[in-house]
Amino acid sequence: MFENFIASITDALYSYILIILLVAGGIYFTLRTKFVQFRLLKEQIKAVTEKPTDGKGVSSFQALMVSTASRVGTGNIIGVSTALCLGGFGSVFWMWIIAIIGSASAFVESTLAQIYKRKGDDGCYGGPAYYIETALKNRPLAIIFSILLVITYGFGFNMLASYNLQSTFSSYSFYNPNTTPWIIGLLVAVLVGYCLLGGGKRVVKATSVLVPVMGVAYILVALIIVALNVPALPDIFKTIFTEAFDFEAIFGGFSGSCIMFGIKRGLFSNEAGVGSAPNASASADVSHPAKQGLVQVLSVFIDTILVCSATAFMCMSSGVEPTKELSGAPYVQAALTQTLGSFGPIFITVAMILFAFTTLLGNLYYIDQCAVFFLGKVPSKKIQNIYHVIAAIVIFIGAGLSADLLWNIADITMGGMTIINMPVILILGKYAFRALKDYESQRNDGKTPTFKAKNIDLPHKTDYWN
């Protein structure tokens, strides 16, 4: 009964409220920024290479890797597989759409995070809670958002990542459903706990190394598999677009349609507009807020257009038919076995270990930022150790729970964050638009863009940009 109740809330959220918010908001931001996600692609790549002014702060690249670590995770494998098995090939098209228009939302929220970031003992920090509190003067709403973020990333997504990781071992002969999930959960919890006890700097360093290696290796293998199955590509594209616009089937059962699964799994994967990535964006030491906004546009593209598409085409080109029974890791493993033989499941297991591990680290980096907001300062080592131990216990528990329940809980709490963050950035978006205009004006004059709050008539007091 509890699972059915949670599922009904999820259906209501994604059938109406979030579709309107994300699509309408994304289109509005796309138009107001004059298609920033396409127009300034060269600037996005250039912004990633910027170094901190003092050589000590968090770089644009490191902030990108932390946010990408959270985005590029088990959702790119298990989430895409689930969408294909339950929503059909048409869901891939709607994943692309939500990523393309959502990347404009990612630009706005991350630019705002930079504008309203605050100084801390060991660098800068910020995110939606800070621009809600500073610009809207609404600390209660900022606290509600932060609580939802803690529930979503500290509990929902981390339990789900832990479950997805252990589920990839289910095809091996040693797997015992009664004991293996708990053993794997314990091992993962210990490893994550070790990184967390080293503090935020260790998390940033770990993700900066693992994410690029993981992403490049995964995409290369995907390209090899697609190349081996090139003759199947025309039919795959035809099926994607045919199913994506089969409105009779879509509206005949909307809650299980390709649009629903494309948006749910696309949002879970790229997180544009949710309000999570701005927590990492705010930590970067850059000369202009728009630079980090551009970097986050790139992160959404890396996540969905590259990594999610890699999984989708690996599976779709294999010839293995997606079914409800294969939903999740089994479909990906069956698809890769068909093309790569026994190497396929081993590769997916290794990829899942790396994807899940970096997701867990990226998610818990966000929790660290929330702790700073709640307390108004960096928590003492003792407090940090307490909630890091709790985080490790949550990861252990998640490995043995129900997949459907975990997916639905994560979808609801993420939906709650989005319902708060999207209206807020729609209200405050004008400052991001002004920052973008200021950035482009300086670029056109041949200058290296630097930012002053007075240049965009910012009426709020900030720690930086004065």
C-alpha atoms as one frame of an Amber mdcrd trajectory, in Angstrom:
protein
   0.000   0.000   0.000   2.845   2.384   0.860   4.605   1.702  -2.459   1.340
   2.298  -4.370   0.783   5.571  -2.492   4.299   6.784  -3.313   3.852   5.742
  -6.969   0.571   7.699  -7.258   2.258  10.871  -5.964   5.071  10.400  -8.495
   2.578  10.039 -11.350   0.756  13.230 -10.330   4.012  15.196 -10.046   5.434
  14.151 -13.403   2.171  14.035 -15.347   1.320  17.667 -14.776   3.341  19.937
 -12.477   6.945  19.141 -13.441   6.311  18.837 -17.174   4.839  22.351 -17.219
   7.561  23.812 -14.970  10.544  22.221 -16.702   9.442  22.528 -20.307   7.888
  26.007 -20.064  10.738  27.268 -17.851  13.414  25.770 -20.091  11.859  27.272
 -23.234  11.581  30.689 -21.540  15.247  30.614 -20.457  16.311  29.396 -23.898
  14.555  32.333 -25.582  15.688  34.953 -23.042  19.340  33.843 -23.324  19.016
  33.686 -27.126  19.800  29.951 -27.216  22.883  30.208 -25.000  23.310  26.408
 -25.015  24.100  26.441 -28.765  25.284  29.984 -29.382  28.153  29.982 -26.874
  29.437  26.417 -27.183  32.995  27.672 -27.816  32.791  29.852 -24.681  31.577
  26.853 -22.640  34.694  24.883 -23.539  36.950  27.897 -22.921  35.388  28.558
 -19.491  36.231  25.023 -18.301  39.954  25.715 -18.632  39.978  28.802 -16.392
  42.274  28.534 -13.372  41.572  30.075  -9.925  43.083  33.555  -9.574  45.094
  32.566  -6.491  45.911  29.088  -7.744  44.412  27.556  -4.583  40.633  27.706
  -4.976  38.316  25.233  -6.712  38.713  25.560 -10.491  35.882  25.617 -13.052
  36.981  22.157 -14.168  36.864  20.754 -10.632  33.410  22.252 -10.010  32.301
  20.754 -13.342  33.608  17.343 -12.298  31.799  17.440  -8.927  28.475  18.341
 -10.557  29.091  15.856 -13.385  29.968  13.191 -10.798  26.500  13.619  -9.336
  24.819  13.824 -12.757  26.792  11.075 -14.498  25.984   8.092 -12.362  23.917
   4.959 -12.157  21.006   6.837 -13.757  22.955   6.946 -17.013  22.976   3.149
 -17.120  20.117   1.826 -14.992  17.894   4.889 -15.534  18.218   4.759 -19.313
  17.653   0.994 -19.321  14.519   1.438 -17.200  13.203   4.125 -19.567  13.793
   1.913 -22.624  12.187  -1.161 -21.046   9.154   0.599 -19.573   8.700   3.612
 -21.863  10.074   2.349 -25.169  12.681   3.735 -27.584  10.737   7.016 -27.906
  11.782   7.955 -24.363  15.316   8.650 -25.684  13.974  11.524 -27.789  12.271
  13.106 -24.771  15.469  12.701 -22.728  17.259  14.718 -25.405  14.569  17.400
 -25.397  14.555  17.798 -21.602  18.382  18.069 -21.673  18.527  20.605 -24.523
  15.947  23.004 -23.111  16.948  22.193 -19.517  20.548  23.257 -20.131  19.336
  26.878 -20.330  17.838  26.414 -16.846  21.199  25.001 -15.714  22.897  28.161
 -16.993  20.554  30.442 -15.041  20.657  28.567 -11.714  24.448  28.192 -11.740
  25.035  31.832 -12.702  22.768  32.891  -9.815  24.686  30.580  -7.469  27.902
  32.380  -8.410  26.378  35.842  -8.002  25.057  35.093  -4.499  27.878  32.848
  -3.234  29.401  33.489   0.194  32.870  33.468   1.673  33.861  30.618   3.950
  36.878  29.552   5.958  38.184  27.348   3.141  36.780  28.987   0.010  33.371
  29.996  -1.322  30.069  28.165  -1.154  26.470  28.721  -2.172  23.486  27.353
  -4.060  19.698  27.806  -4.208  19.354  28.149  -0.424  21.628  31.198  -0.566
  19.950  32.996  -3.452  16.536  32.244  -1.910  17.644  33.701   1.427  19.597
  36.691   0.053  17.465  37.765  -2.908  13.990  36.719  -1.749  14.607  37.293
   1.982  12.917  33.975   2.697  15.011  31.808   5.021  12.136  29.363   5.836
  11.804  28.479   2.128  15.597  28.164   1.878  15.559  25.747   4.834  12.742
  23.675   3.272  14.733  23.456   0.030  17.863  22.383   1.926  15.955  19.705
   3.829  14.586  18.322   0.542  18.117  18.331  -0.884  19.425  16.378   2.115
  16.598  13.829   1.798  17.050  13.556  -1.985  20.829  13.281  -2.183  21.749
  12.074   1.287  19.079   9.381   1.362  17.038   8.792  -1.831  19.706   8.999
  -4.537  22.450   7.430  -2.448  20.305   4.447  -1.486  19.312   4.111  -5.137
  22.930   4.315  -6.346  23.894   1.646  -3.829  21.037  -0.615  -4.963  21.855
  -0.110  -8.650  25.516  -0.914  -8.020  24.851  -4.205  -6.273  22.192  -5.178
  -8.863  24.852  -5.395 -11.603  26.310  -8.417  -9.781  23.014 -10.329 -10.064
  24.142 -12.047 -13.310  27.146 -13.677 -11.623  26.972 -17.217 -10.229  28.156
 -16.181  -6.741  25.243 -13.742  -6.303  22.926 -14.657  -3.442  19.932 -12.244
  -3.237  19.743 -12.708   0.531  23.355 -11.883   1.400  25.310 -10.456  -1.573
  23.519  -7.048  -1.670  24.390  -6.438   1.990  28.038  -7.452   1.535  28.442
  -5.156  -1.485  26.580  -2.372   0.338  28.970  -2.681   3.276  32.074  -2.505
   1.060  30.772   0.572  -0.788  29.805   2.269   2.499  33.321   1.758   3.893
  35.021   3.145   0.754  32.747   6.205   0.592  33.202   6.773   4.324  36.976
   6.809   3.870  36.745   9.553   1.214  34.240  11.567   3.223  36.334  11.535
   6.377  39.044  13.257   4.335  36.745  16.256   3.805  35.514  18.169   0.765
  38.968  18.553  -0.777  39.392  14.783  -0.978  35.969  14.498  -2.651  36.888
  17.150  -5.228  40.223  15.443  -5.982  38.662  11.980  -6.276  35.934  13.101
  -8.667  38.353  15.220 -10.728  40.361  12.073 -11.507  37.633   9.426 -11.772
  34.940  11.250 -13.769  36.986  12.014 -16.934  38.513   8.526 -17.017  35.164
   6.867 -16.420  33.292   8.993 -18.983  35.825   8.645 -21.801  36.175   4.860
 -21.373  32.408   4.379 -21.312  31.778   6.468 -24.444  34.624   4.724 -26.336
  33.153   1.282 -25.633  29.707   2.576 -26.650  31.121   3.850 -29.954  32.773
   0.471 -30.614  29.469  -1.337 -30.004  27.515   1.064 -32.213  30.180   0.728
 -34.950  29.792  -3.061 -34.829  26.047  -2.640 -35.326  25.964   0.231 -37.851
  23.384  -1.451 -40.153  20.828  -1.263 -37.320  21.108   2.541 -36.871  18.551
   3.689 -39.509  15.854   1.479 -37.974  16.790   2.638 -34.458  16.377   6.329
 -35.350  13.120   5.562 -37.162  11.778   3.749 -34.077  12.875   6.536 -31.716
  10.999   9.226 -33.666   8.000   7.039 -34.516   7.423   6.088 -30.862   8.209
   9.600 -29.597   5.311  11.007 -31.619   2.859   8.127 -31.299   0.386  10.344
 -29.456  -2.411   7.774 -29.492  -0.269   5.364 -27.458   1.140   8.184 -25.301
  -2.196   9.604 -24.220  -3.724   6.157 -23.936  -1.497   5.502 -20.925   0.394
   8.694 -20.122   1.878   7.571 -16.785   3.698   4.729 -18.553   4.442   6.586
 -21.783   7.766   7.439 -23.408   7.241  11.131 -22.552   6.781  10.353 -18.859
   9.806   8.049 -18.650  11.918  10.319 -20.854  11.266  13.306 -18.596  11.581
  11.384 -15.302  14.776   9.574 -16.198  16.140  12.588 -18.102  15.592  14.839
 -15.091  17.045  12.217 -12.738  20.104  12.033 -14.966  20.849  15.676 -15.898
  19.243  17.454 -12.881  18.841  20.724 -14.841  16.549  23.048 -12.891  16.533
  20.825  -9.803  18.909  23.061  -7.864  21.633  20.538  -7.068  24.479  21.506
  -9.432  24.498  25.174  -8.284  25.906  23.952  -4.955  29.029  22.824  -6.823
  29.006  25.796  -9.215  29.173  28.274  -6.330  32.447  26.755  -5.095  34.368
  27.661  -8.273  36.783  30.600  -8.225  35.974  32.431 -11.479  36.221  36.047
 -12.687  32.601  36.210 -13.910  29.438  34.329 -12.772  28.331  33.645 -16.368
  31.444  31.516 -16.882  30.250  28.915 -14.396  26.774  29.050 -15.904  28.305
  28.150 -19.278  30.308  25.343 -17.674  27.111  23.788 -16.292  25.464  23.877
 -19.721  28.362  21.690 -20.841  27.791  19.339 -17.888  24.184  18.703 -18.971
  25.334  17.934 -22.521  28.039  15.557 -21.248  25.504  13.766 -19.102  22.565
  13.300 -21.471  23.674  13.908 -25.038  26.882  11.892 -24.575  26.616   9.375
 -21.717  22.854   8.649 -21.700  22.859   8.381 -25.488  25.849   6.036 -25.268
  23.872   3.650 -23.044  20.741   3.942 -25.187  22.522   3.161 -28.467  24.556
   0.333 -26.911  21.303  -1.301 -25.869  19.170  -0.464 -28.915  21.776  -1.583
 -31.464  22.317  -4.960 -29.790  19.109  -6.520 -31.107  17.979  -7.527 -27.601
  14.334  -6.575 -27.156  13.637  -4.441 -24.050  10.995  -5.953 -21.752   9.594
  -5.120 -18.336  11.342  -8.191 -16.889  14.760  -7.001 -18.161  14.293  -3.474
 -16.771  17.450  -2.113 -15.124  20.892  -3.744 -15.110  19.777  -7.056 -16.745
  18.845  -5.323 -20.036  22.204  -3.524 -20.299  24.076  -6.719 -19.457  22.081
  -8.775 -21.964  22.675  -6.150 -24.667  26.434  -6.048 -24.096  26.706  -9.827
 -23.872  25.051 -10.010 -27.303  27.761  -7.787 -28.830  30.871  -8.269 -26.649
  30.322 -11.744 -25.235  31.458 -12.424 -21.672  33.393  -9.139 -21.552  30.103
  -7.175 -21.680  28.781  -7.829 -18.154  32.282  -7.356 -16.682  32.620  -3.954
 -18.360  29.184  -2.813 -17.120  30.014  -3.975 -13.587  33.260  -1.950 -13.583
  31.474   1.074 -15.094  28.716   0.833 -12.488  31.233   0.667  -9.643  32.930
   3.860 -10.863  29.651   5.604 -11.771  28.026   4.776  -8.435  31.112   5.679
  -6.407  31.507   9.138  -7.980  27.737   9.732  -7.738  27.831   8.987  -4.017
  30.769  11.366  -3.518  29.193  14.137  -5.614  25.855  13.796  -3.790  27.459
  13.956  -0.355  29.467  17.027  -1.360  26.072  18.731  -1.696  25.150  17.593
   1.815  28.331  19.210   3.119  27.236  22.480   1.510  23.795  22.193   3.170
  25.422  21.665   6.558  27.316  24.943   6.103  24.023  26.699   5.293  22.184
  25.295   8.330  24.976  26.194  10.763  26.226  29.378   9.120  29.768  28.000
   9.168  31.758  24.878   8.339  30.666  22.187  10.865  33.160  20.941  13.406
  35.036  17.764  12.569  32.964  15.877  15.133  29.633  16.878  13.541  30.970
  16.096  10.063  32.088  12.643  11.189  28.645  11.935  12.678  26.698  12.673
   9.507  29.317  10.984   7.323  28.841   7.809   9.372  25.051   8.181   8.947
  25.586   8.608   5.193  27.618   5.398   5.070  24.858   3.514   6.971  22.257
   4.825   4.492  24.373   3.552   1.577  24.575   0.135   3.275  20.788  -0.043
   3.825  19.956   1.073   0.271  21.720  -1.935  -1.239  19.023  -4.310   0.071
  15.783  -2.351  -0.482  13.143  -2.441  -3.256  14.129  -0.773  -6.549  10.632
   0.553  -7.334  10.270   2.135  -3.892  13.700   3.776  -4.122  13.064   5.158
  -7.629   9.714   6.645  -6.569  10.996   8.198  -3.322  13.929   9.790  -5.187
  11.569  11.073  -7.902   9.260  12.702  -5.327  11.934  14.478  -3.290  13.731
  15.624  -6.450  10.379  16.865  -7.720   9.945  18.853  -4.481  13.317  20.562
  -5.008  12.361  21.415  -8.593   8.977  22.871  -7.563  10.834  25.321  -5.297
  13.891  26.051  -7.448  12.261  26.612 -10.865   9.851  29.395  -9.759  12.693
  31.033  -7.801  15.049  31.148 -10.797  12.181  32.366 -12.984  11.808  35.310
 -10.559  15.565  35.965 -10.275  16.461  35.055 -13.847  16.719  38.713 -14.915
  20.000  39.007 -12.990  21.436  35.990 -14.817  20.345  37.497 -18.156  22.044
  40.792 -17.252  25.191  38.913 -16.213  25.222  37.105 -19.561  24.807  40.393
 -21.436  27.659  41.917 -19.405  29.871  38.882 -20.129  29.215  38.998 -23.875
  29.715  42.763 -24.039  33.191  42.426 -22.504  34.019  39.460 -24.751  32.991
  41.435 -27.838  35.293  44.267 -26.736  38.204  41.812 -26.573  38.416  41.877
 -22.777  38.708  39.036 -20.280  35.283  39.287 -18.584  35.304  40.362 -14.944
  32.199  41.047 -12.911  30.960  43.858 -10.682  27.512  43.642  -9.082  26.834
  47.324  -9.865  27.162  46.617 -13.609  23.862  44.711 -13.553  22.137  46.948
 -10.972  22.025  44.134  -8.437  19.977  45.424  -5.478  21.149  42.776  -3.012
  24.236  42.716  -0.796  26.727  40.000  -1.744  30.020  38.730  -0.305  31.714
  38.944  -3.699  31.646  41.142  -6.832  31.735  44.483  -4.987
